[in-house]
Amino acid sequence: MKKIIVNCLLILLFNLHFPNQVNAEKSLDFYMNDFYTKSNEASQILKEIEGEMKAGIRIKVCPRQIKAAKLGIRANESLTKAFKIAGTDPPYSAINASKEKWESLLNDCKNMN
């Protein structure tokens, strides 16, 4: 009888602990993947714009630059959330510097229109 009670308690404890850990890992993975996806897409857009401008092509530069800046800002937000889920302090100075650069790109184009 004691063995059955101990086994039931162990099963209950495992069921209470592991689902929470798995959900936290899924959230962390989601935000990290979101960060990498958005930052890579934003960087790719900027590389394309840079290459086209070097070639003398200036087609829809500002709308694409605005899209890249918004993606970069959202990527930083996802990174901050990932750090919080992981239980560590984000490197606020680096994240804020990145955010300022993205906002500068965003505002440069908005002011030109």
Beta strands, then each sheet from edge to edge (+ up, - down):
end
